[in-house]
Amino acid sequence: MKKVYIETMGCQMNKSDTERMLGILEHFGYTATEDEKSADLLIINTCSIRQLSEDKAFSKIGLWGKRKRKGADIKIGFCGCVAKQKGAEIFKRAPYVDFVMAPDEIAQLPEILGCGSAPDTAPKRSKSVNAWIPIMNGCNNFCTYCIVPYTRGRERSREPEVILKEAREAIAQGFKEITLLGQNVDSFIGGENYKLPRLLRDLNAIEGKFRIRFVTSYPTDITDELIAAAAELDKVCEYFHIPMQSGSTEILKAMNRRYTREEYVQICAKVRTAIPDVTITSDFIAGFPGETEEQFLETLSVMDELELDYCNTAAYSPREKTVAAAWTDKFLSKEVKNERLARLNEHTRKNCLKSNKKFVGRTLEILAEGFEEGVLTGRTRNNKIVHIPCERDLTGEFLDVKITGATTWYLRGALQA
């Protein structure tokens, strides 16, 4: 029995790609293992958003390469966004790698391994309550800091029938949550007059008790129709992830983001007005080239103004091929970027705790996701993590839980009879 170990780095889309690779490989006789030392095939599925992720990937395969040079009978695959970005350069840097495969080449994996042509196989999903379903890939926005259009290509939407079939299969397999994925999920176009709101309605009509989420939303692609669908449909969760990146209109323009600070604020206001208890999360970059202290303070102020429930944060990292990578004369020092990142994180912690405290004393529906040492962990519809003392494993069940306390990153709760 051949075994495969895949180390996945990066976003949910990378995790979904891994599931698709595992589905193909299982068809050709491979079994997934979590023990990399027992695997015949080792694959790293990489992320190129930040230099640190790329460095970690090369460090990891370096360890595998040492094993191979010592005589281990293994194949090493370098996949994902860095594979698309670097291509043949990877073989020069790591000659022990057997193959390099970009995200849009996953269907060619059997041919690369000499197994034959790829069948139409279902993803091999990890055991959890949530099923990732990509509905589109790529990006047309070309933000000046972002490598995604170069590694994932231009926007391409999947056929609605394929998405709906995959969703029905996941529900039949026992998954209790469907998360629709896309770099700009709101740009989905499944045909004439068939956009994300219609897809949500069709998914909502599938029989069964389950939840629907979608990420990531580009701010100006959030239409009134989409907001209305999210507000009306009972299975669609009260959650929007809307990356802002900066609170300064001048920096947003330099980033090639297609909105101003004021427009982003208006979009969030629309969402909050239409959907009570909605959680809005965002992304921010600290120390973008040329960012002044005053412009950075605009980011801190908008986080407070919008009372964003949670934010992903990162210091600016130049990426090859992007426009901003050439602005070396505007680069800020590592010390300045890290200091600003620390302040971003402090504001995130403050706002996250404030958001969580709003739910203390309320009874909320949670979907149990895991159980360990007498504690059940679940998630509310609006994406709040809840820890509940419990005597047995109720993973996969929908439960009514009274919120008894709040910390920065999670809520505490008690099961209701």
N, C-alpha and C positions, 0 to 999 in steps of 0.2 A: 504493500500500500504506500503510494507516494504521499508525502506531506508537504504542505505549503504554509509558510509563515509570512504574513503581511503586516508591516508596521505602517500605520496611517498617521500622517501629519496634516494639520490644517483644518479646513472648514467641513461643514456637513456634506458638501458636494464631494469632497475627497472620500469621506466615509461611505457615501453612496457608491462611488466608483469602486471602492474596495469590495463592497457587497456584490457588485456586478462581476468583478474579476473572480471572486470566490464561486459564484454561480457557474461561470464558464469552466473553471478549473475542476469543480466537483464533477461535472459532466465527463471530463476526461480522466477521472480516476484519482484526483487529488483530494486529500482530506485536510481541512484547516486545523492548525495546531497553534497553541499559545506558547509552546516551547520551541524557540527558534533553533536550539541546538539539535533538535530531532528532525528538523525540516530538510527536505531535499531541494526545495525551491524557496529562496528568500527574496521577498519583494519589498522595496520601500516606496511608498506612495507619498510623494512630496508636495510641499507648499512653497510658493515663491514670493508670498506677500512681503516677508521681511527677510533680511540677510541672515538673521539668527536661525530661522527655520531651515534655510539652505545649508548653513554651516553644520547644523545638527544632522542633517541628512547625510552629508559627506562623512561626518564623523562616524555615524552608525555603519555605513557600508564599509568604512575603513576597517572596522572590527571584523566584519564578515570576510573581507579580503584577506586578513591575516589568517583566518581559519582555512581559507581556500589555498593559500600559499603553503600551508602546513600539510596539505594533502586531503582536506575534507572534500568529499564528492558532492558538491552543491552547485546550484545555479543561482546567480544573483541578477535580479531585475531592478532597474532604476526607472520608476514611473512617476506620473503626476506632472505638476506644473513646472518644476525645475527641469524635468526631462524635455518638455516642450521648449523651454527657454534656452537650455544649454546644448541640447542635441548631441552631436558627435563629440563635443568638447569633453563630455563625461568620460568617454572611453580613454581619452588622453590623460585625464586626471585620475581615473580609476580603471586601469586596464583589465582588472579581474572581473569587471561587470560583463555579464553575458548578453544582456539586451537592454535597450533604452526604449521606453514606450510612452508617448504622450497621451493625455486624457482622451483625445478623439481617436485613438488607435486601439482601444480596449477590445473591440471586436476582432482584432487581428492577433490577439494573444495566443490562440491555439496554433496558428501558422508560425508564429515566432518561436514557439516551443517545439514545433515539428509534430503537432498532434493532428493536424488537418484543419478544416474550415470551422468557423465558429457557428454553433447552433443558436437558435433563438431561445436562450435560457433565462430563467427567472433569477433575480438576485438571491444570493445566499445571505439572508438577513441574520444579524446577531440576535440572540435571545433578549428581547426587551419588550416594552409595551408600545414602542413607537417605530413606525416604518417610514424611512426617508424615501420620497418619490420625486426625482428630478422632473420638472416639467419643461425646463428650458436650460440652455447652456450658453455661455459666452456673454459678451458685453459690447455695446456700441458707444459707450460714453467717453472713453479715453480721458479719464481724469489724469491730470499731469503727474500724479504720484503712483499710479496703479499699473501693475504688470498684467492684470487679468485679461485685457483684450488681446494681448500678445501670446498668452499661454492657453487661453480657453477659446480664442477666436471671436468672431462676431456672433450676435444673438441668433439662436436657432431653437425654435419651439418644437416640442414633441406633439404627436397627434393626440387629440383628446381621447379617442377610442383606446389608444394604448395606455394612457394614463389611468383612465377609468377601469380598464381591465386589471391593471396592476394594483389599483386601490381595492377592488373587489377581492382579489386573491389575498391581499394582505389582511383584510378584515376576516375572510374565511379562515385564515391561518391563526387567528386569535389576536392580532394586533389591535390595540384600542385607540391608537392615535396615528393620524396620517400627517406628515409634514411635507408640504410641497416646497421644492427647492429650485432656486435660480439665482444667478448673480444679480439680476434685476427681475424678480419674479412677477412684478406687476406689468412687465412688458410682454408677457405671454400672449401669443396670437395663435390660436388653434384653427383659424379659418376666418372667413368673412363674418363679421359680427360675433366672433367667438373669442372672447378675452377672459381674463381671470375671473371676473364676477360670474360669468356663465358656467365656467368650470366649477367654481365653488358650489353653485346651485345644483349642478349635476352630481357632484360628489355628495352633497348634503342629502340627496334623494336616495342614496344607497341605504338599504335596510341595515339596522343594527345600531347598537349603542357605541359610538366612537366620537373622537374629536378630530378637528381639522385645523392645522396651522399652516402658515406660509411665510417664507423668508427668502430673500431679503428685499425690502421695498425701497425703490429709489423715490425720494420725496415727491418730485413733480409727476410721477407716474401713478400716484394715489388719486384716483378719480372719485367723484361723488358717488358714482355707481358702485365702485368697490367698497367704499365706506358703508353704503346702504346695505350691500350684500352681507358684509361682516356683521352689521348690526342686526339684521333680520334672521339670518340662518342660525338655527339652534345648535348645530354641530361645530360651527366656526368659532374658534376661541377669541377672547377679548385680548388680543395681543398683536402689536405692530412693532417690528424692528425697522427703524428708519434712520440710517446713518446720516449724520449732519456733517461731521469731520471738522468743522470750525464754526465758531459763532461770529466770525468777522466776515462781512460781505466782501471786503477787499481780498481776503485770503481765499474765500470760496471762489471768487473769480479767477484767482491765480491757480487754483486747483482744477479749474474747468468744470465746476459744479454748476448745474443749470438753475440755480435759485439764489435768492438773497436770504439774509437772516430773517427778514420780515416775512417772506413767503414761507419759509420753513415753520415759523411760529404759527402762521395762519393754518397751515396744513395740520399741525398737531392739535390746534384748537378745534378744527372741524371733527377730527377723530374723537377727541375727548367729549365733545358735545353730543355726538351721535351714539357713543358706546360707553355707558357707565362702567366704572371700575376697569377701564382698559389700561393695560400696561404698555407704555411706550419706552422702548430702549433704543440706544443710539451708539454710534462709533465716533471717536474723536482722535485726531492726530496732534501730538504736542511737538512744537518746534519745526513746523513746515518752513522751508527755505524763505527767508525774508520776514518771517513773522516777528512783529514787534511785541514788546511787553503789553502795550495797550491793546493790541489785537488779540493777544492771548487772554487778557482779562475779559474781553467780549465773549470768549468761549465759556469761561467760568460763570459769567453772568447769565448766559442763555441756559446753562444747565440748571441754574437756580430758578430762573424765570419760568421754565417749562416744567420744573419738578420732574425731570426725567427719572424713570424708575430704576434704571441701571444703564451703565455705559461701558462698552469695550474701549479701552484706551491703548495707545501705543506711541512711542517716540517715532518721529519721521525716520524712515530708512530708505535711502536712494536705491532704486531698482534699475537695472540696465534697460535701455530702450525707451524708458519713460522720459517725458519732456523735462520734468523737474530735476532729473538726475544730472542734467547739464548745467544747472544753476549753481555751480560750486562756489561762486563768489557770494552767494546768499546763504550758504549752509551755516547753521548755528552750531556752536560747540556741543560736544557730548554732555558737558556739565549743564549747560542751559537747557538742553532737551530733557535730560533726566530730572532736573529740578521742576520743570513745568509738568512733566509726566506725574511726578509725585503729587503736585497740587491738583491735577486732574483726578487722580485716584482718590485723594482726600475728599473732593467734592462728590465723587461717585459714591463713596462710602456714606457720606452725610445724607445724600438724597435717597439712597437705597434704604437706609434705616428709617427715614421719614416716611417713605412710601410704605414700608412694611408695617409700621405702627398703625396705619390707617385701618388695618384689618383685624386688629386685636378685639376680641369680643364677638366677632361675627362667625357664623357657621358657613363654611364653603365646601363645595364639592371638590374632592381631590381624586386624582387617578394614582393609585399606588404603583410605584416604579421599582421598589426594592426593599429588602428586609435584612437587617443585620444586627445581631446582639440586642434583640428586644426593641429595636427602633424601626418603624416603618417610615420609609421616605416616599413622599408623593408630590404631586404638582397640581396647583389650582389651574382653572381654565385660563386665568390671566398670567400664568407662567411663574407663579411664586412657589418656591420649594418649601415643603412643610415636613417637619420631623414629628412623629407621633409615637409615644410609647405604646407597645402592642405585644401581646403574648404569642401571636402566630403570624405567619407569612400570608398577607393578603394581596401580594403583588398581582396587578392586572385588574383589580376591582375598583369600582367607583364608590367612594365613601363620603359620608357627611362628617365633617370635622370642625369642631369649634376651635377657633384660634385663641390660644391662651397666652401667647407671648411673641415678641419680635426681636430678632437680632439683625445685624447688618445684612447678612446673606441669606437668612432663611427665617421661617415662621415656626413656632411651636404650636402643637395642636393636641386635641383629645377627641377620640372617636365618640360619635353620638349614637345612641341606641336606635 
